[in-house]
Amino acid sequence: MRLLRHLALIIFAATLIVPMLPARSNAFVGITVGFAPPPIPYYLQPPPPAPDMIWQPGYWAWGPYGYYWVPGTWVYPPMVGYYWTPGYWDDEDDSYVWDPGYWAPQVGFYGGIDYGYGYFGDGYVGGRWHGRDFDYNTAVTTVNTTIVNNVYDDRSVVNNYHTWNRVSYRGGRGGVRAYPTPTQLAVARERHIGMTQQQHEHVLVAQRNRNFLASVNRGRPAVRTAVLPFTPSRQPAGYVPTRSSDRIITRSQPQYRAQPQYHAQPQYHAQPQYQAQPQYHPQPQYHPYQPPAHQQSAYRPQGPARQATPRQPSRSQPRPRPSHAPRGRSFSHMTRIVAGHDFVERP
């Protein structure tokens, strides 16, 4: 009973602490890196090539070849009225954890990172939805009015932003000091959508371009934006495939605990066929003849049933009970086994 009380108190305390922590998106894949990403490089935003496209700012991502630059680009939202919340790196005890971006009716928390062009660390002021049309704020967004006519000019949103803070992570030493508001926490808990297929292709092409690797460009990529997202047929200028020698060797750098974020695409989670394969269970018809090798020791073929021999009553006479023997009941020894539970904490 005392153990149960302690467990109940621990669970109750956890329910009080968890709501106060920054909520991560449901697309979180657990990338953890042992050193900080490079600063965000300066770049000029290209104008949107078509109406109703949303700006996805450039950022440093992590893959098998280390940090690499994902150029900023214009993408279509998955639904009308949805905004893009950029992902961000979060310093947790000198380990940098990636929190991916997502689409939602409102912009959520993205670590206070100043990505520029409307993403100044809190919300998005580069444009807004007006019915089924997206209007662009020309005060912070580059727009070609011969292509896009839905524009407005609100310079009040840039009064508090004089310089571009290039820090690319939140918390820790040298990181941005920012905390989510109750509204931003609510946005993270509400229904939202992960990266679209268009965004995934853009990231994968950037990951395979050697010139985007931070180990090659030293944090200063030559190509920093793209008008349209990359595809296998639309690659960046000067594209050079990565080499096997560029791959991060974890044996010589044990502090890296990164898990490549693109090995766990959502579509693979919805394929249950590998969870219910029957080949691991011996078929019943084989039990009497040829048992599996791993069950040889435990397998015993069933032979014909033996007739039970009736037990003959004992002919010995019962011993007389002494008259002075004390009367009472005989109690058998009882053994109580308390099952323990091992709690394993995941790294």
Secondary structure, 3 states (H helix, E strand, C coil): CHHHHHHHHHHHHHHHHHHHCCCCCCCCCCCEECCCCCCCCCCCCCCCCCCCCEEECCEEEEECCEEEEECEEEECCCCCCCEEECCEEEEECCEEEEECCEEECCCCCCCCCCCECCECCCCCCCEEEECCEEEEECCCCCCCCCCCCCEECCHHHHCCCCCCCCCCEECCCCCECCCCCHHHHHHHHCCCECCCHHHHHHHHHHHCEHHHEHHHHCCCCCCCEECCCCECCECCCCCCECCHHHCCCCCCCCCCCCCCHHHCCHHHHHCHHHHCCHHHCCCHHHCCCCCCHHHCCCCCCCCCCCCCCCCCCCCCCCCCCCCCCCCCCCCCCCCCCCCCCCCCCCC
